[in-house]
């Protein structure tokens, strides 16, 4: 959020807070963290739910997959290479475990010499 343009905007409630309309009779969504799977978008190609849920609080994180408000595991990435130890879906490069979280040049898929050093797949 740009504080220059939106400095007086209220801070949105956390993802885990139920919205008033969730209690209405005709609303399928009852859980803002999508544990019931009713906030899923449906993939047009496969016809299956995406299991991602919605971003109810506007932080660009989606329910239990990536939003720590809903219990997602925070990414612990000491070397800031996008991989965590342990790996987590909230990490920038996905859930793969970092081979050596003290060196940014060792990560899953790095150059072969570095993979041997770090025992990285």
PyMOL commands that set and color helices and strands:
alter all, ss='L'
color gray80, all
select helices_A, chain A and resi 3-6+20-23+63-66+68-70+112-118
alter helices_A, ss='H'
color red, helices_A
deselect
rebuild
show_as cartoon
